[in-house]
Structures are given as C-alpha cells and as structure tokens.
Amino acid sequence: MVIGTRPGLNAHIARQTRRGPARVGQEHLTLATHPARLKLMLRGTYPRLDAVTTVTEADARDYRRILRLPGVRIEALPNSVPEPDVRPADGTGKWVVAAGRLAPAKRYDVLIRAFARVVAERPDWGLRIYGSGREREKLRLLIGELGLYNHVFLMGPAHPIEAEWAKGAIGAVTSSLESFGMTIVEAMRCGLPVVATDCPHGPGEIIRDGVDGLLAPVGDESAIAGALLRLMNDDALRQRMSRAALAASSRFDPAQVGARYEDLLTALVNRRGGAVHRARGALLGGAYASKEAVRLGTGYVLRGARR
Amino acid sequence: MTGHSPGTALRGATATATPADGSPSRRARADCTADRAGGLTFDVRLTGRQAARPPADAALLLRLRKRQGPADTVRLPLAPAAADGRLRAVLPGTMWLQEGRWDACLVLGDGKPRRLLPGVHDLRALIDRVPCGERTWLGVRIPYATKYGNLTVRSWLREPHAECGPLRVADGSMVLRGTLHGARLSPGACLEAHPRDSAAPPVSVPVPLDGQDAAAESAPSPGRGSGEVVTGKRRPASVFTARLPLDALPPGRRVWNLWLRPSADEGPVRLARILDDVADKKRIFSYPPQHVTGPGGSTRSVRPYYTLDNDLSVRVSCEDQG
C-alpha cells in the first residue's frame, strides 16, 4: 500500500511503484483549480493508480467526468477534525467569529461590508476575524473607512483556534473558493452554526442549509447580513442550530473518516488478491498510520491543503 | 493567542520544544481556565516519566519580570485534579498580584524550575467581565503565549480603574465612552492628556456627568452578554462619555497619555482597556488617524491607540510622517 498526498507524489507513485502494493493518490485541492499542464500530466499518470481520493463529492464527480480513469476507484473522503479540547460555545457571547488566512479568496472584505449592515441593526454584536496574511492591511483600512473599528477586529493568528470559536455564537465563512472548508467543520465542532457562502467546493456538502447552518450566494453582502441577523435575532433558532451543528459535525471525526479509509483500503487490497494476511497487516498499519496522520495532521499538516 | 509562534502547538500532544538554553526537552504544558472573579486555574500536563509517577511536591511558579533585581515569585502548589493525571494549581481572584508580566514555570521537588508551555486556554469568562464588588482593587490576569512560545500571565492591578469602551474618531474630535470603577465622577471631572516627554503642558477637557451611576454599561457595544446579574456589594462606578477635540493637542510630534480625573480633589486614573480576554491590544484595536489643520496651514495626524500595557494614548505626528 502506497499513498501519495499531492499530485507530484501521486504521479511518482503511479509511475514507479513496483508490482504488488496498492497505489492510492490523495487530492487535497481541486481538479478545477489545477493548471492545464498539470491536468494533462494527471491524465497520463493517474490511470495507473488503484484509487484517487478527493475531499469533496463535487471534486470526485469532476475527476470521474473530466479525467478518463477507467478501473481507478474515485472516492470522496472528507478532511477530519478531532473533538475540540474546550467545551463547546454556549451561544451567549455576542460574537461572530471567522478564521483563516487573510487571502483574497477568503473574501473577508465581503464579510466586513455585510457586517456594516448587521451593526446598523444590532450594534451589540461584534465580529472577530482570526488569521494572518497579505490582505491584513487592506482589511484594516476597510474597517476604518466603514467606521467599524468598534465592532470588527483583526485578531491575528491564534493557536489553538478552538478556544476562540468557543467564545463566539455564530461562525462566518464568505470565501469565493474553497477546496474543502475546514474552518466550517472546526466551528461546528465547537458548537457554532455557520453562515457560509455556497462556493465551490465544500460548504454546501458540510452545511445543511436551515438545519445546522445557513448558506448564502457568493459575494452577496445583503444575503450574508440577512443570514447573520436571522441567527442574532432568534435565540431559539441559534441554539437549535448550534446543537445540530455539534451533532452533524461528528461525522468528520478522525475515527469516522478513518473507518471509511479502512473500508476503502481493505477493498483495494482484496481486489488485488494475493497474500491477504500480510496485506491486512500492512493495511491496518497503514490505516492506523493514516488515521494518526489524519488526527495529528488536521491542525498542522493538512492545513497546507486549505487554500 | 496573538504572537504565538507557529509549529509549537500540536493539539493533544506535548511538543518537543527547544528552549533558549539549547537543551532539547519535552516541556510540560498548562491549560488555563479563567473565571469571572479574576481567578485562573492551571491544569498542567506532565510529560514522560513524570506523567507516570507525578511527584508529591510539585508547584507552579509565577516569576515577575523586572528590569533589575531578583524576580518576585508566587508559588502555587500543584495537586492531582482530574482522572487524566493532570495537576492543578489555582491563582484565586482574591490573590493580589502586582502589575506586570509573570513567567510561568514548573518545579518538581527540588529540581530546577522549567518554563511552562501554553496549552488550551478557556478565557471566555473574561469577555465583558463585570468586576465583582467586594474588593477594593481590580485585578486582571490574562495568560498568553510569548513570542518564544512560552506561557506568561499578564497582570493588571488598578484602583480605581477607568475602563475604555467604544471610541469614535470623527469630525475633529475623539469621543470615548467608558466606565469608572472604584470612584464616582463629580462636577469638575475632566479628561487629561499628559505628554510623554513632558515638553508641553497637560491638556484638560471637562467631562460632563451623564446622570447615570451604575455598574452596567449604557449604550450597546459588542459582545455584551444579556443581563448579567452582579451579586454582592457594588463598588461605586460611573459611566462616562468624554470628548476630546483633537485640535486641543498642540502640534509637535509626541505621544499623549490619557487619564480621567474623577473630581478636582482626586488623582487622575489611567484610561485603559483590560476587562476582556485580549492580552495585547496594540495591533488589534486600530483607529483611523484624523487630520488636523493648524492656524498656519500645517497639518498633523492625530491617532488614538492602545500601548503595550493596554493603556490609551494618542500619537500626534507631522503629516508627512503619517
């Protein structure tokens, strides 16, 4: 069993693994954002893999439809987030919390402009944006320009982030593009219902709109503000969604995702036949190793995949 | 929180950190939980051999950083608490702790004290804290990660205390709403700006009495929980609104420290913002600069900000220096 974690490694594995081990390529970004040259290279090498895993169903559908990979098992297995070390938010702190790199695709400018509309109606709520990045100065100037400096704060980076989610009552993600939407799961595991833009790829697969979070169109300040105000003005709705978010996000626990990996890897090994005993040992070792990597890596290694 | 160096916080595992003295080691971490009364609970996760057999004589030391002289030390005994083997020490809200930065260390038996690493901090009780009424002094302690990744507790000790709330800069003036704890505003109350370099005389503007005299805030500001009931005897407290016209600060590049004098007979109280979970406000609370034109046509930039101690000051710069 050999598992690669990015296209370059996956291509090497496809080309160079000796006969015997099962070959798995993980994709943490999306086919849609791969440059054309890379897609050509994948088309040439991925047919030799036994399986390709993506982190969203939408990306898996793209791989099946766009790359011709007959005989390659394409499966979506989401990123995982462990149970937080702090107790969940109790929903009384009047803070909306956002966290992530301060990069253009995160569209924190849209969130800040939407929050200007929120503050006009609910000045008793505030917004904390955690993270660092090259957009920081631009966002700081926007906050000053809109007169929101008593309500919107750029908090800088925070490790661990769970302690910060737990201080809020609503999560917000307003990206124009995601490869998964890890922060949404993090916020939900801390008991926050999330208002998120329904951007490619991820948010729409994580949130059930109206049940454990609210989805809004990308870039739509008015809709984002409306969703935030809806949760602020209806305490009972917010509490219900908070409980639903906590329950629903447990499907992203490393134990659950790890079990799905075990199923996939077992199927691959069985399909190849051969020495089942040795393979099962290698499989379980590999699965536990990947489970551990998934557990330790969610806050660290896989963070590199979050774009 | 802010300033934490990345790479040293692997969730759920002790990090292999290399301290400044170069020796590789697995240092213990402490999870801190704050309570509404100003107390801190430290839950220390030991590593390696010590975790298996925790020594009987373990303590958490807080050592005050001083420019000169030996550090003041507070020793908090560590005792087994939860079933998971963590050791617990408590810094009660009633314990008086001098203002400053207190480095946290772990000492086992008669071993050398080792710097503690930060863990998971639950500081939600600090947000919009209403100081309890029983003591004569107001103590704030916020644990944070230093730029080297170590655990330190920032302590403030103010009596009386002027807590800054929302600050609006517009139309050539700065309007600050806040709450004065441990004193009452009287006629003759004023906002004072003291120049840091003492090269100019202080500037004073009167602060009108709001007519309100309560421990609760007046107008809404973000994050306040709904209807927190404060039990116990209330200390005197006043809500205030102070307006400083920005052209009252004369031209010339300098920093002005802001104070509130509750009455003509009392000493000034430093204006600060400390009743929350943010140890270092300087970079986080950012106000736009205002531009003031002098009589000669020269312009200067005037900008309020929080110092490294979370005290409120105003920086006046020449226009071409921003």
Interface residues (C-beta under 8 A of the other chain):
Chain A: P82 D85 V86 R87 A89 T92 G93 K94 W95 P123 D124 W125 G126 L127 R140 I143 G144 E145 G147 Y149 N150 H151 F153 L154 M155 G156 P157 A158 H159 P160 E162 A163 E164 A166 K167 R295 L296 T298 G299 Y300
Chain B: M1 T2 G3 H4 P6 A9 L10 R11 G12 A13 D31 V120 H121 D122 L123 R124 I127 A145 P166 L167 R168 A170 A219 P220 S221 P222 G223 R224 G225 S226 D277 V278 R283 I284 F285 S286 Y287 P288
